Amino acid sequence: MRPAVTMPGYHQGREPANKGRKYPAEILTPEEIAGLFQQISAKTSLGLRKRALITVLYRAGLRHFEALALLPKMSICAPAPSPSFMARVTAAASLGSIPVPVG
């Protein structure tokens, strides 16, 4: 027989133990990001896509659901004066337009 806590309706009417608590964001360090990049291939299109997504997430401070909501028409890449590129990402209306240095 299943434990009572796994039965439907067991938690109904009970407040979660962590209700009202705020947990600090766990921001990755540059070393942790470099470690991620070492594990992703820079030679395949899928690897390049993953690297670009991680760069946008990290440098713009986007949450995962905000990054997943991005569409190709929301970004414009233009050459910057330096060897790197600047991408302007327009996500949700509440965020507006975010300039993201890439490279």
N, C-alpha and C positions, 0 to 999 in steps of 0.2 A: 504494500500500500504506500501511496505517496505521502511525503511529509505535509503537514497542514499548511505550511507557508507556501507551498507550490500549488495549492488548490485555488481555483478561480474565486475571486471575491474575498480572499483572506485579508488583503490589505485595504479593502474598501472602508473608507471612513477614518483611516489612520494617516497621520502626517508622516512624511518621510523623515528619517533621522537627520538628514542634512538640509532640511527645509530652512531657507533664509540665510544659509551660510554662503559666503562668497569665497571662492578659491582663487588665488593669484594665477595669472597666466604663466605657463612654463615656456619661456622663450628660449629657443635653441641658440647656442653660442656659435660664432663663426667656425670654430673647430668642428662642431657637430654637423653643420651644413657642409663643410668640406668633406667630412666623412661620408655623408650621403652622396655627394657628387662623385666620390671615388668609386662608389658601388654602382653608378649608373653609366652606361656606355655613352660616349660622346660621338660614336660613329654611326649609330642607327637613328632613324627618324623618330622611333619611339623613345629612345634615350634622350634625344634633343628636346622632345616634347615634355618629358618628365622634368628635365633640368629647367626648362622655361617656366613650367608650372610652379616648381619649388622656389625659383627666383622671385616670381610674382608674389607668391604667398609670403615669403620671408621679408622681402624688401618693402612691400606695400602693407604688410600686417593684416592681410585678408584672412578671414576664417575659411575653413574648408568649404562650407556651403556657398560662400560668396564666390570663391574661385570656381566651383562647379557650375555656378550660374552664368559665368562669363561666356560670351559668344564671340566668334571671330570678328563680327562687325563692330564689337565694342573696343577694339584696340587699333591703334595707328602707330606704326613704327616709322620713325624718320631718323636719318643719320644725324648724329650730334657732332659738334666740332671735334670731339675726341674720338679715339678708336671705338669707344663703346656706343651703344644705342640707347635712346630714351623711348620708352613706350608709354603712351598715355592710356590708362585703363579706365573705362567708365563702367562701373558695376551698378549696384543698386542706386536708386535715386537718392537714398539717404547718405550714400558715400560720396556722390559727385564724381569728379574726375581726379584720378590719382596719377601723378607722374612717377614712373618707376624706372630707375637706371638699370640697365641690363648690360652685363659684361664686366 
